[in-house]
């Protein structure tokens, strides 16, 4: 993410996204990305709204939801490779909506690993869906 110097944590505990990424398009205009960051060990969960950590108490799934274009623009899966390195999986929420599932294995989305094309083109749904078809992610 060092490529994008304007990256900020969102300090709003009830926000459906964790970071904001701002970068300049080729035409000079700024693009703002609302990104949800998820730990990615064997897969990435697309569910949100549930409290994590040791103090969590689940009474029901009333507050849970699957991320969509309404809640965020992109899910970034962070997969630790070792203590000092990690891989990023960029999953636009338009693709999450099309997949219509609550999670996905990393092996299924290997083509999204460190693939900044999906981060930079998240707004162009047609381009994202066409590229996803070519990669065999959707039909």
DRENVEXKOL-166292 format. One record per residue (C-alpha): residue number from 0; residue in one letter; x, y, z. Coordinates in nm, 4 decimals. Example, Ala and Ser with C-alpha at 12.3 -4.5 7.8 and 13.67 -1.06 7.14 Angstrom:
<sites>
+-----+---+----------+----------+----------+
:   k : r :        x :        y :        z :
+-----+---+----------+----------+----------+
:   0 : A :   1.2300 :  -0.4500 :   0.7800 :
:   1 : S :   1.3670 :  -0.1060 :   0.7140 :
+-----+---+----------+----------+----------+
</sites>
This chain:
<sites>
+-----+---+----------+----------+----------+
:   k : r :        x :        y :        z :
+-----+---+----------+----------+----------+
:   0 : X :   0.0000 :   0.0000 :   0.0000 :
:   1 : X :   0.3041 :   0.2266 :   0.0041 :
:   2 : X :   0.2212 :   0.2897 :  -0.3608 :
:   3 : X :  -0.0718 :   0.5006 :  -0.2375 :
:   4 : X :   0.0562 :   0.7627 :   0.0013 :
:   5 : X :  -0.2863 :   0.8817 :   0.1085 :
:   6 : X :  -0.4110 :   0.5868 :   0.3177 :
:   7 : X :  -0.5861 :   0.6417 :   0.6485 :
:   8 : X :  -0.7444 :   0.4270 :   0.9189 :
:   9 : X :  -1.1096 :   0.5001 :   0.9860 :
:  10 : X :  -1.1560 :   0.5735 :   1.3558 :
:  11 : X :  -1.5282 :   0.5054 :   1.3598 :
:  12 : X :  -1.6046 :   0.1792 :   1.5431 :
:  13 : X :  -1.9420 :   0.1266 :   1.3729 :
:  14 : X :  -1.8141 :   0.1959 :   1.0219 :
:  15 : X :  -1.8428 :  -0.0940 :   0.7741 :
:  16 : X :  -1.4942 :  -0.0183 :   0.6397 :
:  17 : X :  -1.1532 :   0.0072 :   0.8058 :
:  18 : X :  -0.9411 :   0.2268 :   0.5809 :
:  19 : X :  -0.9761 :   0.4966 :   0.3202 :
:  20 : X :  -0.7399 :   0.4997 :   0.0220 :
:  21 : X :  -0.7212 :   0.8131 :  -0.1916 :
:  22 : X :  -0.5268 :   0.8197 :  -0.5172 :
:  23 : X :  -0.5189 :   1.0278 :  -0.8335 :
:  24 : X :  -0.6593 :   0.8811 :  -1.1527 :
:  25 : X :  -0.4783 :   0.9169 :  -1.4832 :
:  26 : X :  -0.7048 :   1.2134 :  -1.5575 :
:  27 : X :  -0.5898 :   1.3875 :  -1.2362 :
:  28 : X :  -0.9114 :   1.3407 :  -1.0365 :
:  29 : X :  -0.9066 :   1.1819 :  -0.6924 :
:  30 : X :  -1.0662 :   0.8461 :  -0.6257 :
:  31 : X :  -1.1670 :   0.7443 :  -0.2746 :
:  32 : X :  -1.1832 :   0.3755 :  -0.1815 :
:  33 : X :  -1.3661 :   0.2519 :   0.1277 :
:  34 : X :  -1.1848 :  -0.0702 :   0.2150 :
:  35 : X :  -1.2641 :  -0.3412 :   0.4661 :
:  36 : X :  -0.9502 :  -0.5245 :   0.5827 :
:  37 : X :  -0.9825 :  -0.8938 :   0.6676 :
:  38 : X :  -0.7342 :  -1.1510 :   0.7918 :
:  39 : X :  -0.6811 :  -1.4120 :   0.5224 :
:  40 : X :  -0.5318 :  -1.7377 :   0.6422 :
:  41 : X :  -0.7014 :  -2.0033 :   0.4276 :
:  42 : X :  -0.9808 :  -1.7807 :   0.3019 :
:  43 : X :  -1.1522 :  -1.4434 :   0.3341 :
:  44 : X :  -1.4834 :  -1.3886 :   0.5085 :
:  45 : X :  -1.7200 :  -1.1417 :   0.3461 :
:  46 : X :  -1.9357 :  -1.1125 :   0.6594 :
:  47 : X :  -1.9416 :  -0.7974 :   0.8665 :
:  48 : X :  -2.1231 :  -0.6606 :   1.1684 :
:  49 : X :  -2.0071 :  -0.9275 :   1.4151 :
:  50 : X :  -1.7808 :  -0.8315 :   1.7013 :
:  51 : X :  -1.4405 :  -0.9988 :   1.7036 :
:  52 : X :  -1.1958 :  -1.0620 :   1.9837 :
:  53 : X :  -1.2031 :  -1.2393 :   2.3160 :
:  54 : X :  -1.4836 :  -1.0282 :   2.4639 :
:  55 : X :  -1.7353 :  -1.1046 :   2.1899 :
:  56 : X :  -2.0807 :  -1.2271 :   2.2817 :
:  57 : X :  -2.3103 :  -1.3482 :   2.0057 :
:  58 : X :  -2.6752 :  -1.3292 :   2.0980 :
:  59 : X :  -2.7950 :  -1.3676 :   1.7406 :
:  60 : X :  -2.6892 :  -1.2946 :   1.3830 :
:  61 : X :  -2.9230 :  -0.9941 :   1.3635 :
:  62 : X :  -2.6419 :  -0.7430 :   1.3072 :
:  63 : X :  -2.4365 :  -0.9491 :   1.0627 :
:  64 : X :  -2.4366 :  -0.8801 :   0.6906 :
:  65 : X :  -2.2388 :  -0.9675 :   0.3785 :
:  66 : X :  -2.0333 :  -0.6773 :   0.2460 :
:  67 : X :  -2.1678 :  -0.5151 :  -0.0679 :
:  68 : X :  -2.1189 :  -0.2032 :  -0.2766 :
:  69 : X :  -2.3448 :  -0.0262 :  -0.0241 :
:  70 : X :  -2.1151 :  -0.0939 :   0.2731 :
:  71 : X :  -1.7675 :  -0.0709 :   0.1171 :
:  72 : X :  -1.5896 :  -0.0679 :  -0.2172 :
:  73 : X :  -1.3243 :  -0.3302 :  -0.1638 :
:  74 : X :  -1.2237 :  -0.6070 :   0.0725 :
:  75 : X :  -0.8517 :  -0.6412 :   0.1291 :
:  76 : X :  -0.7466 :  -0.9819 :   0.2538 :
:  77 : X :  -0.4136 :  -0.9740 :   0.4371 :
:  78 : X :  -0.2301 :  -1.3063 :   0.4222 :
:  79 : X :   0.0842 :  -1.3255 :   0.6368 :
:  80 : X :   0.3698 :  -1.5015 :   0.4573 :
:  81 : X :   0.6128 :  -1.4703 :   0.7489 :
:  82 : X :   0.6823 :  -1.2313 :   1.0341 :
:  83 : X :   0.7949 :  -0.9512 :   0.8023 :
:  84 : X :   0.5912 :  -1.0049 :   0.4856 :
:  85 : X :   0.2347 :  -1.0484 :   0.3704 :
:  86 : X :   0.0285 :  -1.0780 :   0.0544 :
:  87 : X :  -0.2773 :  -0.8681 :  -0.0260 :
:  88 : X :  -0.5904 :  -0.9997 :  -0.1962 :
:  89 : X :  -0.8041 :  -0.7242 :  -0.3515 :
:  90 : X :  -1.1698 :  -0.8267 :  -0.3810 :
:  91 : X :  -1.4064 :  -0.5549 :  -0.5091 :
:  92 : X :  -1.7484 :  -0.5753 :  -0.3442 :
:  93 : X :  -1.9159 :  -0.5845 :  -0.6859 :
:  94 : X :  -1.7452 :  -0.9241 :  -0.7238 :
:  95 : X :  -1.8601 :  -1.0255 :  -0.3736 :
:  96 : X :  -2.2180 :  -0.9457 :  -0.4772 :
:  97 : X :  -2.1809 :  -1.1524 :  -0.7955 :
:  98 : X :  -2.0244 :  -1.4473 :  -0.6086 :
:  99 : X :  -2.3204 :  -1.4453 :  -0.3666 :
: 100 : X :  -2.1358 :  -1.6268 :  -0.0871 :
: 101 : X :  -2.0154 :  -1.5433 :   0.2641 :
: 102 : X :  -1.6486 :  -1.6335 :   0.2170 :
: 103 : X :  -1.3987 :  -1.7624 :  -0.0368 :
: 104 : X :  -1.0809 :  -1.9702 :  -0.0222 :
: 105 : X :  -0.7509 :  -1.8080 :  -0.1136 :
: 106 : X :  -0.6813 :  -2.0818 :  -0.3682 :
: 107 : X :  -0.9962 :  -1.9799 :  -0.5559 :
: 108 : X :  -0.8886 :  -1.6151 :  -0.5768 :
: 109 : X :  -0.5146 :  -1.6662 :  -0.6263 :
: 110 : X :  -0.5342 :  -1.4394 :  -0.9329 :
: 111 : X :  -0.6345 :  -1.1474 :  -0.7062 :
: 112 : X :  -0.3169 :  -1.1746 :  -0.4965 :
: 113 : X :  -0.1283 :  -0.8428 :  -0.5122 :
: 114 : X :  -0.3366 :  -0.7601 :  -0.8200 :
: 115 : X :  -0.3589 :  -0.3799 :  -0.7989 :
: 116 : X :  -0.5682 :  -0.3702 :  -1.1164 :
: 117 : X :  -0.8688 :  -0.4714 :  -0.9055 :
: 118 : X :  -0.7934 :  -0.2040 :  -0.6467 :
: 119 : X :  -0.7513 :   0.0725 :  -0.9040 :
: 120 : X :  -1.0542 :  -0.0218 :  -1.1162 :
: 121 : X :  -1.3059 :  -0.1092 :  -0.8422 :
: 122 : X :  -1.5471 :   0.1647 :  -0.9569 :
: 123 : X :  -1.5745 :   0.0339 :  -1.3111 :
: 124 : X :  -1.8022 :  -0.2613 :  -1.2448 :
: 125 : X :  -1.8052 :  -0.3766 :  -1.6066 :
: 126 : X :  -1.4239 :  -0.3879 :  -1.6209 :
: 127 : X :  -1.4055 :  -0.5745 :  -1.2873 :
: 128 : X :  -1.6700 :  -0.8296 :  -1.3870 :
: 129 : X :  -1.5159 :  -0.8825 :  -1.7336 :
: 130 : X :  -1.1706 :  -0.9352 :  -1.5798 :
: 131 : X :  -1.3222 :  -1.1716 :  -1.3218 :
: 132 : X :  -1.4810 :  -1.3761 :  -1.6005 :
: 133 : X :  -1.1498 :  -1.3974 :  -1.7877 :
: 134 : X :  -0.9825 :  -1.5201 :  -1.4693 :
: 135 : X :  -1.2545 :  -1.7818 :  -1.4202 :
: 136 : X :  -1.3811 :  -1.6327 :  -1.0961 :
: 137 : X :  -1.7396 :  -1.5960 :  -1.2234 :
: 138 : X :  -1.9380 :  -1.7091 :  -1.5255 :
+-----+---+----------+----------+----------+
</sites>
